[in-house]
Amino acid sequence: RINAEEIKVVARHMNTIELESDEILFRESDKGNYVFFIREGELDVLKKSEVSGEDVILATLGKGQSIGEMSIIDDSPRSATIRARSHAALYILSKSAFDLILSKHPKIGIKLLKGISCLLSSNLRDTSKRLADYIPPLT
């Protein structure tokens, strides 16, 4: 767990951004190299349906949650579109700032990596559970 002093170190490497309702933070397939932490407001996670071609809301995220964790781990494009449901304020940590923290403050970097790994693992478990409801059993 990251303590108050470690949070101050990480905070020195972060910026902020504000979004208005319906504003797009990023789109599916955009290049990603930032992770965002929601300070206030709500954001919808949208994915384009292969069947209808329409955007489907996969989740709504709020204060204390994060978006874009995968982008500071790998160089893959964004996997979903993020749209503000309401006015939102976010903290931003770039991949380059994250890499700098890893090199200059490895103990903090390891804690961040462990936190991101736990979050990604939890998201994968939740997605697997939801997906299982739509897949017919093998016979």
DSSP file with accessible surface (Angstrom, degrees, kcal/mol):
  #  RESIDUE AA STRUCTURE BP1 BP2  ACC     N-H-->O    O-->H-N    N-H-->O    O-->H-N    TCO  KAPPA ALPHA  PHI   PSI    X-CA   Y-CA   Z-CA
    1    1 A R              0   0  264      0, 0.0     2,-0.4     0, 0.0   111,-0.1   0.000 360.0 360.0 360.0 138.8    0.0    0.0    0.0
    2    2 A I        -     0   0   47    109,-0.1     2,-0.1     4,-0.1   106,-0.0  -0.623 360.0-145.8 -82.8 129.6    1.3    3.5   -0.9
    3    3 A N     >  -     0   0   79     -2,-0.4     4,-2.3     1,-0.1     5,-0.2  -0.316  30.4 -93.7 -88.9 177.4    1.7    5.8    2.1
    4    4 A A  H  > S+     0   0   69      1,-0.2     4,-1.8     2,-0.2     5,-0.1   0.868 123.7  50.4 -61.5 -40.9    1.2    9.6    2.2
    5    5 A E  H  > S+     0   0  125      1,-0.2     4,-1.5     2,-0.2    -1,-0.2   0.897 111.0  49.2 -65.4 -39.7    4.9   10.5    1.4
    6    6 A E  H  > S+     0   0   27      1,-0.2     4,-2.3     2,-0.2    -2,-0.2   0.880 107.0  55.5 -67.4 -36.1    4.9    8.1   -1.6
    7    7 A I  H  X S+     0   0   97     -4,-2.3     4,-3.1     1,-0.2    -1,-0.2   0.902 104.3  54.5 -62.7 -38.5    1.6    9.7   -2.9
    8    8 A K  H  X S+     0   0  115     -4,-1.8     4,-1.5     2,-0.2    -1,-0.2   0.899 107.2  50.6 -62.2 -39.5    3.3   13.1   -2.8
    9    9 A V  H  < S+     0   0   18     -4,-1.5     4,-0.4     2,-0.2     3,-0.3   0.947 113.9  43.9 -62.2 -47.8    6.2   11.7   -5.0
   10   10 A V  H >< S+     0   0   14     -4,-2.3     3,-2.0     1,-0.2    -2,-0.2   0.929 108.8  58.0 -64.0 -42.2    3.7   10.3   -7.5
   11   11 A A  H >< S+     0   0   51     -4,-3.1     3,-1.8     1,-0.3    -1,-0.2   0.822  95.5  63.9 -60.4 -31.8    1.6   13.5   -7.4
   12   12 A R  T 3< S+     0   0  172     -4,-1.5    -1,-0.3    -3,-0.3    -2,-0.2   0.723 104.0  49.1 -64.3 -18.2    4.6   15.6   -8.5
   13   13 A H  T <  S+     0   0   48     -3,-2.0    81,-0.5    -4,-0.4     2,-0.3   0.293  99.4  88.5-102.6   8.1    4.5   13.7  -11.7
   14   14 A M  E <   -A   93   0A  38     -3,-1.8     2,-0.2    -4,-0.1    79,-0.2  -0.746  52.4-165.1-110.7 156.6    0.8   14.1  -12.4
   15   15 A N  E     -A   92   0A 115     77,-1.8    77,-3.0    -2,-0.3     2,-0.3  -0.703  18.2-124.7-121.3 178.9   -1.3   16.7  -14.2
   16   16 A T  E     -A   91   0A  85     75,-0.2     2,-0.3    -2,-0.2    75,-0.2  -0.892  19.5-175.8-127.2 158.0   -5.0   17.4  -14.2
   17   17 A I  E     -A   90   0A  57     73,-2.2    73,-3.2    -2,-0.3     2,-0.4  -0.983  11.5-149.6-147.3 148.5   -7.7   17.7  -16.8
   18   18 A E  E     -A   89   0A 106     -2,-0.3     2,-0.4    71,-0.2    71,-0.2  -0.958  10.2-164.6-121.3 143.4  -11.4   18.6  -16.7
   19   19 A L  E     -A   88   0A   2     69,-2.8    69,-2.5    -2,-0.4     2,-0.2  -0.948  12.5-136.8-123.2 147.4  -14.1   17.3  -19.0
   20   20 A E    >   -     0   0  110     -2,-0.4     3,-2.3    67,-0.2    64,-0.3  -0.621  49.1 -69.3 -94.9 162.3  -17.6   18.6  -19.6
   21   21 A S  T 3  S+     0   0   62      1,-0.3    64,-0.2    -2,-0.2    -1,-0.1  -0.211 121.9  11.7 -52.2 134.8  -20.6   16.2  -20.0
   22   22 A D  T 3  S+     0   0  112     62,-3.1    -1,-0.3     1,-0.3     2,-0.2   0.368  92.3 138.2  74.5  -0.5  -20.5   14.2  -23.2
   23   23 A E    <   -     0   0   90     -3,-2.3    61,-2.9    63,-0.1     2,-0.5  -0.529  54.0-125.2 -74.9 141.0  -16.9   15.2  -23.9
   24   24 A I  E     -D   83   0B  47     59,-0.2    59,-0.2    -2,-0.2     3,-0.1  -0.757  19.9-170.8 -89.2 127.1  -14.7   12.3  -25.2
   25   25 A L  E    S-     0   0B  29     57,-2.8     2,-0.3    -2,-0.5    -1,-0.2   0.917  73.9 -26.0 -78.5 -50.0  -11.5   11.6  -23.2
   26   26 A F  E     -D   82   0B  20     56,-0.9    56,-2.5     4,-0.0    -1,-0.4  -0.971  64.7-120.9-158.0 163.5  -10.2    9.2  -25.8
   27   27 A R    >   -     0   0  134     -2,-0.3     3,-2.4    54,-0.2    51,-0.3  -0.804  38.0 -88.6-110.1 151.8  -11.6    6.8  -28.5
   28   28 A E  T 3  S+     0   0   52     -2,-0.3    51,-0.2     1,-0.3    53,-0.1  -0.280 116.1  22.5 -51.7 134.7  -11.3    3.1  -29.0
   29   29 A S  T 3  S+     0   0   88     49,-2.8    -1,-0.3     1,-0.3    50,-0.1   0.267  90.3 133.6  83.0  -5.9   -8.1    2.4  -31.1
   30   30 A D    <   -     0   0   66     -3,-2.4    48,-3.4    50,-0.2    -1,-0.3  -0.372  69.2 -97.7 -63.3 153.5   -6.4    5.7  -30.1
   31   31 A K        -     0   0  146     46,-0.2     2,-0.4    -3,-0.1    -1,-0.1  -0.511  45.6-154.0 -68.6 139.2   -2.8    5.4  -29.1
   32   32 A G        +     0   0    1     44,-0.4     3,-0.1    -2,-0.2    36,-0.0  -0.969  39.0 145.3-124.5 133.5   -2.6    5.4  -25.4
   33   33 A N        +     0   0   60     -2,-0.4    62,-2.9     1,-0.0     2,-0.3   0.056  58.8  75.2-148.8  30.3    0.2    6.4  -23.0
   34   34 A Y  E     -B   94   0A  97     60,-0.3     2,-0.4    34,-0.1    60,-0.2  -0.994  57.1-150.9-139.5 147.4   -1.6    7.9  -20.0
   35   35 A V  E     -B   93   0A   1     58,-2.7    58,-2.7    -2,-0.3     2,-0.4  -0.918  19.7-151.3-113.3 143.5   -3.5    6.5  -17.1
   36   36 A F  E     -BC  92  67A  14     31,-3.0    31,-2.5    -2,-0.4     2,-0.5  -0.945   6.8-158.7-118.6 140.2   -6.3    8.7  -15.6
   37   37 A F  E     -BC  91  66A  66     54,-2.5    54,-3.0    -2,-0.4     2,-0.6  -0.975  24.0-126.0-118.7 127.0   -7.6    8.8  -12.0
   38   38 A I  E     +B   90   0A   4     27,-3.1    26,-3.0    -2,-0.5    52,-0.2  -0.614  29.6 173.8 -80.7 118.2  -11.1   10.2  -11.5
   39   39 A R  E    S-     0   0A  75     50,-2.8     2,-0.3    -2,-0.6    51,-0.2   0.810  72.0 -10.9 -87.5 -37.9  -11.1   13.0   -8.9
   40   40 A E  E    S+B   89   0A  86     49,-1.8    49,-2.0    23,-0.1    -1,-0.4  -0.984 103.8  34.0-158.1 155.9  -14.8   13.8   -9.4
   41   41 A G  S    S-     0   0   24     -2,-0.3    22,-0.5    47,-0.2     2,-0.4  -0.349  75.3 -79.8  94.8-175.5  -17.6   13.1  -11.8
   42   42 A E        -     0   0   89     45,-0.3    43,-2.6    20,-0.2    44,-1.4  -0.985  30.6-162.7-133.1 144.2  -18.5   10.0  -13.8
   43   43 A L  E     -FE  61  84B   0     18,-2.5    18,-3.3    -2,-0.4     2,-0.4  -0.972  13.4-138.3-126.9 138.8  -17.2    8.5  -17.1
   44   44 A D  E     -FE  60  83B   6     39,-3.5    39,-2.2    -2,-0.4     2,-0.6  -0.805   9.9-143.2 -95.3 138.4  -18.8    5.9  -19.4
   45   45 A V  E     -FE  59  82B  22     14,-3.1    13,-3.2    -2,-0.4    14,-1.0  -0.904  26.3-168.3 -98.4 117.9  -16.7    3.1  -20.9
   46   46 A L  E     -FE  57  81B   2     35,-3.5    35,-2.9    -2,-0.6     2,-0.4  -0.877  14.1-175.5-115.3 142.8  -18.1    2.5  -24.4
   47   47 A K  E     -F   56   0B  74      9,-2.2     9,-2.7    -2,-0.4     2,-0.4  -0.999  30.5-117.1-134.2 136.5  -17.4   -0.3  -26.9
   48   48 A K  E     -F   55   0B 105     -2,-0.4     2,-0.3     7,-0.2     7,-0.2  -0.574  31.2-123.8 -75.4 128.6  -18.7   -0.5  -30.4
   49   49 A S     >  -     0   0   32      5,-3.0     4,-1.6    -2,-0.4    -1,-0.1  -0.558   7.3-149.0 -72.2 130.9  -20.9   -3.5  -30.9
   50   50 A E  T  4 S+     0   0  187     -2,-0.3    -1,-0.1     2,-0.2    -2,-0.0   0.801  97.5  46.4 -67.2 -28.7  -19.8   -5.8  -33.7
   51   51 A V  T  4 S+     0   0  143      1,-0.1    -1,-0.1     3,-0.1    -3,-0.0   0.959 128.4  17.9 -80.2 -55.2  -23.5   -6.7  -34.4
   52   52 A S  T  4 S-     0   0   69      2,-0.2    -2,-0.2     1,-0.0     3,-0.1   0.679  88.1-132.3 -94.2 -20.7  -25.2   -3.3  -34.4
   53   53 A G     <  +     0   0   35     -4,-1.6     2,-0.2     1,-0.3    -3,-0.1   0.446  67.0 125.8  79.6  -1.4  -22.3   -0.9  -34.9
   54   54 A E        -     0   0  133     -6,-0.1    -5,-3.0     1,-0.1    -1,-0.3  -0.572  69.9-102.8 -88.0 154.2  -23.7    1.2  -32.0
   55   55 A D  E     -F   48   0B  67     -7,-0.2     2,-0.4    -2,-0.2    -7,-0.2  -0.590  35.6-158.7 -75.0 134.7  -21.7    2.2  -28.9
   56   56 A V  E     -F   47   0B  69     -9,-2.7    -9,-2.2    -2,-0.3     2,-0.7  -0.949  18.2-124.7-115.1 134.2  -22.6    0.1  -25.8
   57   57 A I  E     +F   46   0B  75     -2,-0.4   -11,-0.2   -11,-0.2     3,-0.1  -0.710  28.5 178.0 -79.7 115.7  -21.9    1.3  -22.3
   58   58 A L  E     -     0   0B  74    -13,-3.2     2,-0.3    -2,-0.7    -1,-0.2   0.795  64.4 -15.6 -84.6 -34.2  -19.8   -1.4  -20.6
   59   59 A A  E     -F   45   0B  36    -14,-1.0   -14,-3.1     2,-0.0     2,-0.5  -0.982  52.4-132.0-162.9 159.7  -19.4    0.4  -17.3
   60   60 A T  E     -F   44   0B  52     -2,-0.3     2,-0.3   -16,-0.2   -16,-0.2  -0.998  27.7-159.9-121.1 126.0  -19.7    3.8  -15.6
   61   61 A L  E     +F   43   0B  29    -18,-3.3   -18,-2.5    -2,-0.5     2,-0.2  -0.819  12.0 178.2-109.8 147.9  -16.7    4.8  -13.5
   62   62 A G    >   -     0   0   13     -2,-0.3     3,-2.3     1,-0.2   -24,-0.3  -0.622  40.7 -22.6-134.1-166.7  -16.6    7.3  -10.7
   63   63 A K  T 3  S+     0   0  169    -22,-0.5    -1,-0.2     1,-0.3   -24,-0.2  -0.032 123.4  17.8 -46.6 130.9  -14.5    9.0   -8.1
   64   64 A G  T 3  S+     0   0   68    -26,-3.0    -1,-0.3     1,-0.3     2,-0.1   0.256 100.5 110.4  90.6 -10.8  -11.4    7.0   -7.0
   65   65 A Q    <   -     0   0   90     -3,-2.3   -27,-3.1   -27,-0.1    -1,-0.3  -0.477  55.6-139.2 -94.0 167.5  -11.5    4.8  -10.1
   66   66 A S  E     -C   37   0A  20    -29,-0.2     2,-0.3    -2,-0.1   -29,-0.2  -0.863   9.0-159.4-127.6 162.6   -8.9    4.7  -12.9
   67   67 A I  E     +C   36   0A   9    -31,-2.5   -31,-3.0    -2,-0.3    15,-0.0  -0.998  68.7  25.8-140.3 137.4   -8.9    4.4  -16.7
   68   68 A G    >>  +     0   0   14     -2,-0.3     3,-0.9   -33,-0.2     4,-0.5   0.678  61.1 145.3  90.5  19.3   -6.2    3.4  -19.1
   69   69 A E  G >4  +     0   0   15      1,-0.3     3,-1.2     2,-0.2     4,-0.5   0.863  69.7  59.8 -58.3 -37.2   -4.0    1.3  -16.9
   70   70 A M  G >> S+     0   0   85      1,-0.2     4,-2.8     2,-0.2     3,-1.3   0.837  93.6  66.6 -61.8 -30.6   -3.1   -1.0  -19.8
   71   71 A S  G <4 S+     0   0    5     -3,-0.9    -1,-0.2     1,-0.3    -2,-0.2   0.715  99.2  48.8 -69.8 -20.9   -1.6    1.9  -21.8
   72   72 A I  G << S+     0   0    3     -3,-1.2    -1,-0.3    -4,-0.5    -2,-0.2   0.543 115.1  46.6 -93.4  -3.6    1.3    2.5  -19.4
   73   73 A I  T <4 S+     0   0   78     -3,-1.3     2,-0.2    -4,-0.5    -2,-0.2   0.811 124.6  11.5 -97.6 -43.6    2.1   -1.3  -19.4
   74   74 A D     <  -     0   0   64     -4,-2.8    -1,-0.2     2,-0.1   -42,-0.1  -0.747  69.9-118.8-128.6 177.3    2.0   -2.0  -23.1
   75   75 A D        +     0   0  114     -2,-0.2   -43,-0.1    -3,-0.1    -4,-0.1   0.084  65.0 131.0-105.9  23.0    1.8    0.0  -26.3
   76   76 A S        -     0   0   62     -6,-0.2   -44,-0.4     1,-0.1    -2,-0.1  -0.396  63.9 -98.7 -73.7 154.4   -1.5   -1.3  -27.5
   77   77 A P        -     0   0   79      0, 0.0   -46,-0.2     0, 0.0   -47,-0.1  -0.219  54.8 -74.5 -66.4 162.5   -4.2    1.0  -28.7
   78   78 A R        -     0   0   21    -48,-3.4   -49,-2.8   -51,-0.3   -48,-0.0  -0.313  37.1-149.2 -58.0 138.8   -7.1    2.0  -26.4
   79   79 A S  S    S+     0   0   61    -51,-0.2     2,-0.3    -3,-0.1   -51,-0.1   0.519  73.0  14.6 -92.2  -7.3   -9.6   -0.8  -26.0
   80   80 A A  S    S-     0   0    7    -53,-0.1     2,-0.4   -33,-0.1   -33,-0.2  -0.968  77.1-103.9-156.0 167.9  -12.7    1.4  -25.5
   81   81 A T  E     - E   0  46B   7    -35,-2.9   -35,-3.5    -2,-0.3     2,-0.5  -0.812  28.9-150.5 -97.0 142.0  -14.0    4.9  -25.8
   82   82 A I  E     +DE  26  45B   4    -56,-2.5   -57,-2.8    -2,-0.4   -56,-0.9  -0.967  17.0 178.5-118.1 124.5  -14.3    7.0  -22.7
   83   83 A R  E     -DE  24  44B  67    -39,-2.2   -39,-3.5    -2,-0.5     2,-0.3  -0.979  32.1-114.1-126.7 136.7  -17.0    9.7  -22.5
   84   84 A A  E     - E   0  43B   0    -61,-2.9   -62,-3.1    -2,-0.4   -41,-0.3  -0.517  19.8-169.3 -69.1 126.9  -17.9   12.0  -19.6
   85   85 A R  S    S-     0   0  108    -43,-2.6     2,-0.3    -2,-0.3   -42,-0.2   0.738  78.4  -3.9 -82.1 -30.1  -21.3   11.3  -18.2
   86   86 A S  S    S-     0   0   43    -44,-1.4    -1,-0.1   -66,-0.1   -63,-0.1  -0.847 109.2 -51.6-144.8 179.5  -21.1   14.5  -16.2
   87   87 A H        -     0   0   61     -2,-0.3     2,-0.3   -66,-0.1   -45,-0.3  -0.396  67.9-171.1 -56.0 136.8  -18.5   17.2  -15.5
   88   88 A A  E     -A   19   0A   0    -69,-2.5   -69,-2.8   -47,-0.2     2,-0.4  -0.990  23.6-157.0-139.2 145.8  -15.4   15.3  -14.5
   89   89 A A  E     -AB  18  40A   0    -49,-2.0   -50,-2.8    -2,-0.3   -49,-1.8  -0.988  21.9-174.8-121.2 131.8  -12.0   16.2  -13.1
   90   90 A L  E     -AB  17  38A   0    -73,-3.2   -73,-2.2    -2,-0.4     2,-0.4  -0.942  24.0-137.1-129.3 148.8   -9.1   13.7  -13.6
   91   91 A Y  E     -AB  16  37A  92    -54,-3.0   -54,-2.5    -2,-0.3     2,-0.4  -0.821  26.7-149.7 -95.4 145.1   -5.5   13.3  -12.6
   92   92 A I  E     -AB  15  36A  22    -77,-3.0   -77,-1.8    -2,-0.4     2,-0.5  -0.964  15.9-174.5-122.1 132.9   -3.2   12.1  -15.4
   93   93 A L  E     -AB  14  35A   3    -58,-2.7   -58,-2.7    -2,-0.4   -79,-0.1  -0.985  19.7-147.5-123.4 116.4    0.0   10.0  -15.1
   94   94 A S  E  >  - B   0  34A  20    -81,-0.5     4,-2.6    -2,-0.5   -60,-0.3  -0.397  22.8-116.5 -79.2 160.5    1.9    9.6  -18.4
   95   95 A K  H  > S+     0   0   45    -62,-2.9     4,-2.9     1,-0.2     5,-0.2   0.906 117.6  52.7 -61.1 -40.3    3.8    6.5  -19.3
   96   96 A S  H  > S+     0   0   89    -63,-0.3     4,-2.1     2,-0.2    -1,-0.2   0.910 110.6  46.6 -65.8 -38.8    7.0    8.6  -19.3
   97   97 A A  H  > S+     0   0   11      2,-0.2     4,-2.5     1,-0.2    -2,-0.2   0.912 112.6  50.6 -67.3 -40.3    6.3    9.9  -15.8
   98   98 A F  H  X S+     0   0    4     -4,-2.6     4,-2.5     2,-0.2    -2,-0.2   0.934 110.6  48.9 -61.3 -45.4    5.5    6.3  -14.7
   99   99 A D  H  X S+     0   0   69     -4,-2.9     4,-2.0     1,-0.2    -1,-0.2   0.883 109.9  52.2 -62.2 -37.8    8.8    5.1  -16.2
  100  100 A L  H  X S+     0   0   68     -4,-2.1     4,-3.0     2,-0.2     5,-0.4   0.921 108.8  49.5 -64.8 -42.9   10.6    7.9  -14.4
  101  101 A I  H  X S+     0   0    0     -4,-2.5     4,-2.8     1,-0.2     8,-0.5   0.925 109.4  53.3 -61.2 -43.5    9.1    6.9  -11.1
  102  102 A L  H  < S+     0   0   48     -4,-2.5    -1,-0.2     1,-0.2    -2,-0.2   0.901 115.7  39.0 -57.9 -41.1   10.1    3.3  -11.7
  103  103 A S  H  < S+     0   0   87     -4,-2.0    -2,-0.2    -5,-0.2    -1,-0.2   0.900 126.0  33.4 -80.3 -38.8   13.7    4.3  -12.3
  104  104 A K  H  < S+     0   0  144     -4,-3.0    -3,-0.2     1,-0.2    -2,-0.2   0.743 133.6  25.9 -89.2 -25.4   14.1    7.0   -9.6
  105  105 A H    >X  +     0   0   60     -4,-2.8     4,-2.7    -5,-0.4     3,-0.5  -0.561  68.6 169.4-136.3  67.9   11.8    5.5   -7.0
  106  106 A P  H 3> S+     0   0   72      0, 0.0     4,-2.8     0, 0.0     5,-0.2   0.826  76.0  55.9 -58.4 -33.3   11.7    1.7   -7.6
  107  107 A K  H 3> S+     0   0  167      2,-0.2     4,-1.8     1,-0.2     5,-0.1   0.918 112.5  42.6 -65.4 -39.9    9.9    0.9   -4.3
  108  108 A I  H <> S+     0   0   13     -3,-0.5     4,-2.5     2,-0.2    -1,-0.2   0.924 113.2  53.5 -68.7 -43.5    7.1    3.2   -5.2
  109  109 A G  H  X S+     0   0    0     -4,-2.7     4,-2.9    -8,-0.5    -2,-0.2   0.901 107.4  50.9 -57.9 -41.6    7.1    2.0   -8.8
  110  110 A I  H  X S+     0   0   96     -4,-2.8     4,-2.8     2,-0.2    -1,-0.2   0.920 109.5  50.3 -63.8 -41.4    6.8   -1.6   -7.6
  111  111 A K  H  X S+     0   0   70     -4,-1.8     4,-2.3     2,-0.2    -2,-0.2   0.910 111.7  48.4 -62.9 -41.0    3.8   -0.7   -5.4
  112  112 A L  H  X S+     0   0   26     -4,-2.5     4,-2.8     2,-0.2     5,-0.2   0.932 111.8  49.3 -63.2 -45.0    2.2    1.1   -8.4
  113  113 A L  H  X S+     0   0   58     -4,-2.9     4,-2.8     1,-0.2    -2,-0.2   0.911 111.1  49.3 -60.7 -42.5    2.8   -1.9  -10.6
  114  114 A K  H  X S+     0   0  142     -4,-2.8     4,-2.5     2,-0.2    -1,-0.2   0.921 111.8  49.2 -63.6 -41.3    1.3   -4.3   -8.0
  115  115 A G  H  X S+     0   0   43     -4,-2.3     4,-2.3    -5,-0.2    -2,-0.2   0.926 112.7  46.7 -63.5 -44.1   -1.7   -2.1   -7.7
  116  116 A I  H  X S+     0   0   19     -4,-2.8     4,-3.0     2,-0.2     5,-0.2   0.922 111.8  51.9 -64.0 -42.4   -2.2   -1.9  -11.5
  117  117 A S  H  X S+     0   0   69     -4,-2.8     4,-2.5    -5,-0.2    -2,-0.2   0.921 110.5  47.8 -60.6 -43.7   -1.7   -5.7  -11.7
  118  118 A C  H  X S+     0   0   89     -4,-2.5     4,-2.5     2,-0.2    -1,-0.2   0.912 112.8  49.2 -63.7 -41.1   -4.4   -6.3   -9.1
  119  119 A L  H  X S+     0   0   57     -4,-2.3     4,-2.7     2,-0.2    -2,-0.2   0.938 112.5  46.4 -64.3 -46.6   -6.8   -3.9  -10.8
  120  120 A L  H  X S+     0   0   49     -4,-3.0     4,-2.4     2,-0.2    -2,-0.2   0.911 112.9  50.7 -63.2 -39.7   -6.3   -5.5  -14.2
  121  121 A S  H  X S+     0   0   50     -4,-2.5     4,-2.4    -5,-0.2    -2,-0.2   0.928 111.2  48.0 -63.1 -44.3   -6.7   -9.0  -12.7
  122  122 A S  H  X S+     0   0   54     -4,-2.5     4,-2.5     1,-0.2    -2,-0.2   0.920 111.3  50.3 -63.2 -43.2   -9.9   -7.9  -11.0
  123  123 A N  H  X S+     0   0   66     -4,-2.7     4,-2.5     1,-0.2    -1,-0.2   0.900 110.3  50.3 -62.0 -40.4  -11.3   -6.4  -14.2
  124  124 A L  H  X S+     0   0  114     -4,-2.4     4,-2.7     2,-0.2    -1,-0.2   0.914 109.9  50.2 -65.0 -41.6  -10.5   -9.6  -16.1
  125  125 A R  H  X S+     0   0  152     -4,-2.4     4,-2.2     2,-0.2    -2,-0.2   0.931 111.9  47.7 -61.2 -45.2  -12.3  -11.7  -13.5
  126  126 A D  H  X S+     0   0   72     -4,-2.5     4,-2.3     1,-0.2    -2,-0.2   0.921 112.6  48.9 -62.2 -42.9  -15.4   -9.4  -13.6
  127  127 A T  H  X S+     0   0   72     -4,-2.5     4,-2.8     1,-0.2     5,-0.2   0.918 110.0  51.7 -64.1 -42.1  -15.3   -9.5  -17.4
  128  128 A S  H  X S+     0   0   65     -4,-2.7     4,-2.2     1,-0.2    -1,-0.2   0.909 109.5  50.0 -61.7 -41.3  -15.0  -13.3  -17.4
  129  129 A K  H  X S+     0   0  140     -4,-2.2     4,-0.8     2,-0.2    -1,-0.2   0.927 113.7  44.9 -62.8 -45.5  -18.0  -13.6  -15.1
  130  130 A R  H >< S+     0   0  119     -4,-2.3     3,-0.7     1,-0.2     4,-0.4   0.903 112.3  52.0 -66.6 -39.8  -20.1  -11.4  -17.2
  131  131 A L  H >X S+     0   0   96     -4,-2.8     3,-2.0     1,-0.2     4,-0.7   0.891 100.2  62.9 -63.6 -38.2  -19.1  -13.1  -20.4
  132  132 A A  H >< S+     0   0   62     -4,-2.2     3,-0.5     1,-0.3    -1,-0.2   0.807  94.1  62.7 -59.7 -27.8  -19.9  -16.5  -19.0
  133  133 A D  T << S+     0   0  134     -4,-0.8    -1,-0.3    -3,-0.7    -2,-0.2   0.708 108.3  42.3 -69.7 -17.9  -23.6  -15.4  -18.8
  134  134 A Y  T <4 S+     0   0  193     -3,-2.0    -1,-0.2    -4,-0.4    -2,-0.2   0.491  96.4  84.7-108.3  -5.5  -23.7  -15.0  -22.6
  135  135 A I  S << S-     0   0   97     -4,-0.7     3,-0.1    -3,-0.5    -1,-0.0  -0.867  76.7-128.5-102.8 125.6  -21.8  -18.2  -23.7
  136  136 A P        -     0   0  102      0, 0.0     3,-0.1     0, 0.0    -2,-0.1  -0.386  36.1 -97.0 -67.7 148.9  -23.8  -21.4  -24.0
  137  137 A P        -     0   0  117      0, 0.0     2,-0.2     0, 0.0    -5,-0.0  -0.301  39.3-106.5 -65.3 148.2  -22.3  -24.4  -22.2
  138  138 A L              0   0  174     -3,-0.1    -3,-0.0     1,-0.0     0, 0.0  -0.524 360.0 360.0 -71.2 141.4  -20.2  -26.8  -24.2
  139  139 A T              0   0  187     -2,-0.2    -1,-0.0    -3,-0.1     0, 0.0  -0.753 360.0 360.0-114.7 360.0  -21.9  -30.1  -24.9
